[in-house]
Amino acid sequence: MSSPHGSPDAGATPGSTATQLLDLARYLGATEAAIIDSRKIVVTDSLAALCAQPRCPHYGLSATCPPHVTGPAEFRDLVTRHDQALVYKIDVPTALLLSPEVTELMRLVHEIGTSLERKALELGLSRARAFAGGSCKEIFCGGEPDCRVVDRGGDCRHPDLARPSMSGYGVDTTAMLRAAGLTLLRVDPGAEPPPDASGTVCGLVLLA
């Protein structure tokens, strides 16, 4: 699963910055996207704490996950310095979310975020910053023995793609999607989903 190449409506007259970013999000594979006041993003310390207890299997394995990120305190500060946020989501069959193919899906979430971040920078939003979901170690370096940043103090192998996990910063994605007017299709890991059930994954880009 990967995003298409090129640009949406390349011959069309450019619209506003917001319109261009939203159009790009959908073109790259987002089911829906919206721009909200960044102050509507709810950040909760207890959500970030869940990465450590109960311990996420990817805890400590990459530079973009706890304990190697500054967490909720930094994100609250970032929100005060960014006026808006672009929120995007992808709805997919639950069967995909529960399959090994979910890694490719999460790669797409990161790719959309980094593409939107680059476009926002091109449009003059000089402090645009993307956040995604999932462990970048699993998504981009699953075949590598380590995270080069964490284990060797070196450079990231995929700085153009990997972005910090929202979970490690305590971002309440349910509240964020609700604030954006986007529907969250929830997957209950403990229940057998109907054959036609779908679930939601999402990302965000702080804009300023």
C-alpha positions in Angstrom: 0.0 0.0 0.0 1.6 3.3 -1.0 0.6 6.8 -2.0 0.4 7.8 -5.7 3.0 10.0 -7.2 2.7 13.4 -8.8 0.4 16.2 -7.6 -3.4 16.7 -7.6 -4.9 18.8 -10.3 -1.5 19.9 -11.5 -3.0 22.1 -14.2 -5.6 23.7 -11.9 -5.4 27.3 -10.6 -3.9 27.1 -7.0 -6.4 27.8 -4.3 -5.9 28.9 -0.7 -3.2 27.3 1.4 -5.8 25.3 3.3 -7.5 24.1 0.2 -4.2 22.9 -1.3 -3.3 21.0 1.8 -6.7 19.4 2.2 -6.8 18.4 -1.5 -3.3 16.9 -1.2 -4.2 14.9 1.8 -7.1 13.3 0.0 -5.1 12.8 -3.2 -2.4 11.0 -1.2 -4.9 8.5 0.2 -6.7 10.1 3.2 -10.4 9.2 3.4 -11.1 12.6 5.0 -9.2 15.6 6.2 -10.0 18.9 8.0 -8.2 21.9 9.5 -9.0 22.8 13.1 -7.9 25.2 15.8 -4.8 23.5 17.3 -6.1 24.4 20.8 -8.9 21.8 20.3 -6.3 19.0 20.4 -6.6 17.3 23.8 -3.3 16.1 25.3 -3.5 13.7 28.2 -0.5 12.5 30.3 -2.2 9.2 31.1 -2.5 8.3 27.4 1.2 8.8 26.9 1.9 6.8 30.1 0.2 3.8 28.4 3.2 3.4 26.2 5.2 2.3 29.2 2.5 0.6 31.3 1.2 -1.7 30.0 4.4 -1.7 28.0 4.0 -1.3 24.3 6.2 -3.9 22.4 7.9 -1.1 20.6 8.6 1.0 23.7 12.2 2.4 23.6 13.0 1.0 20.2 13.0 4.2 18.1 13.8 7.9 18.5 10.2 8.8 17.7 8.6 6.9 20.6 8.9 7.1 24.4 11.0 7.4 26.3 13.0 9.2 23.6 10.4 11.9 23.0 9.6 14.8 25.4 6.0 13.8 25.6 2.8 15.7 26.6 4.6 18.8 28.0 6.3 19.5 24.7 3.2 18.9 22.7 1.2 21.3 24.9 3.9 23.9 24.2 3.8 23.2 20.5 0.0 23.7 20.4 0.4 27.2 21.8 2.9 28.0 19.0 0.8 26.6 16.2 -2.5 28.2 15.3 -4.0 25.4 13.3 -3.7 21.6 12.7 -4.5 19.6 9.7 -6.1 16.3 10.8 -6.4 13.4 8.3 -7.8 9.9 8.6 -7.9 6.7 6.6 -10.7 4.2 6.9 -9.8 0.6 6.0 -11.4 -2.9 6.5 -10.8 -4.2 10.1 -9.3 -7.3 8.6 -6.5 -5.2 7.2 -5.8 -3.6 10.6 -5.6 -7.0 12.2 -3.3 -8.4 9.5 0.5 -8.1 8.8 -0.4 -5.6 6.0 -1.1 -3.0 8.7 2.6 -2.0 8.6 2.1 -0.8 5.0 -0.9 1.1 6.1 0.9 2.9 8.8 3.7 3.6 6.4 1.1 5.4 4.3 0.0 7.4 7.3 3.6 8.6 7.8 4.0 9.3 4.0 0.9 11.4 3.9 2.1 13.4 7.0 5.6 14.0 5.7 4.2 15.0 2.2 1.8 17.5 3.9 4.6 18.8 6.1 6.8 19.5 3.0 3.9 21.1 1.1 3.1 23.4 4.1 6.7 24.4 4.3 6.7 25.2 0.6 3.6 27.3 1.1 5.3 29.4 3.7 4.2 27.7 6.9 7.8 27.5 8.2 7.1 25.6 11.4 4.8 22.9 10.0 5.4 19.6 11.9 3.8 16.2 11.2 2.9 13.5 13.7 1.7 10.0 12.8 1.1 6.7 14.5 2.8 3.4 15.0 6.5 2.6 15.6 8.8 3.9 12.9 11.2 1.1 13.9 8.7 -1.5 12.9 7.4 0.5 9.9 10.6 1.6 8.2 13.4 -0.4 9.9 11.8 -3.7 10.6 14.5 -5.5 8.9 17.3 -3.7 10.7 18.8 -4.9 14.0 18.4 -1.5 15.7 17.4 2.1 15.5 20.6 3.9 14.4 19.7 7.0 16.4 18.8 5.3 19.7 21.5 2.5 19.6 24.4 4.3 17.9 23.7 8.0 18.3 23.7 8.2 14.5 21.5 9.7 11.9 18.0 8.4 11.2 17.8 6.0 8.2 14.5 7.6 7.0 14.4 11.2 8.1 12.2 12.1 5.1 9.5 9.6 6.2 9.5 8.8 9.9 7.5 11.1 12.2 6.9 11.0 15.9 4.0 8.9 17.2 1.0 10.8 18.5 0.6 8.3 21.3 3.9 9.2 22.9 2.8 12.8 23.2 -0.6 11.9 24.8 -2.7 13.1 21.8 -6.3 12.0 22.3 -7.0 11.0 18.7 -10.7 10.3 19.5 -11.2 13.8 20.7 -9.1 15.2 17.9 -11.2 13.5 15.2 -14.4 14.6 16.9 -13.1 18.2 17.0 -12.4 18.0 13.3 -15.9 16.6 12.6 -14.4 13.3 11.4 -15.9 9.9 12.3 -13.7 7.4 14.2 -14.4 3.8 13.3 -13.2 2.0 16.3 -11.7 -1.5 16.4 -12.1 -3.5 19.6 -9.1 -5.9 19.8 -11.0 -8.2 22.1 -14.1 -8.7 19.9 -14.7 -10.6 16.7 -15.5 -7.8 14.1 -18.3 -8.3 11.5 -17.0 -9.2 8.1 -17.7 -5.8 6.7 -16.4 -3.8 9.6 -13.9 -0.9 9.1 -11.5 0.9 11.4 -9.7 4.3 11.4 -6.1 5.3 11.5 -5.0 9.0 11.5 -2.3 11.6 11.6 -1.9 15.3 12.0 0.3 18.2 10.9 0.6 21.3 13.1 0.5 24.4 10.9 2.2 27.8 11.6 
